[in-house]
Amino acid sequence: MTETQQPPAKHPGFGARHPGIHFLWAAPLAIVASLGFFFIAAINVCGVSGCGGGGYGVSRGDPADTAMFVIIGSLIWMLPVGLIPWTKSRAVRATTMLVLSLLIGSVVWVGIS
């Protein structure tokens, strides 16, 4: 090769994969891991018998505990977005993770309230 020629670009073969492929296993795992926190938050809002009481009266938990469970669950759900290097910028991954966590947490909060 002379100095002016460039080597051919590497063609991504079977060994080269985009890091985003890890979302296929990490996202379902994170969703399943966060469901327990959302379930506990829902139970904490109205108790086991539901918001009607079911003959036993309504058993309400501390709203701060409910908020903590929703926040932890939504952060766990979005953990793959922050940890998997789908983009080179850590700031973009962290910001996206936090914004999506707030969105999911808000939807869950409205759903269980």
Number of C-alpha atoms within 10 A of each C-alpha: 6 5 5 6 7 8 7 6 6 7 7 9 7 6 6 9 10 10 11 14 11 14 15 9 10 18 17 13 14 19 17 13 14 21 16 13 20 23 14 17 27 22 19 21 22 19 20 16 14 17 15 12 13 11 7 11 13 16 16 15 15 10 12 9 14 21 17 13 22 29 23 15 28 28 22 22 25 24 20 23 25 19 13 17 15 18 13 9 9 14 11 14 19 16 13 15 22 18 12 17 23 17 13 19 22 14 13 18 18 9 9 16 10
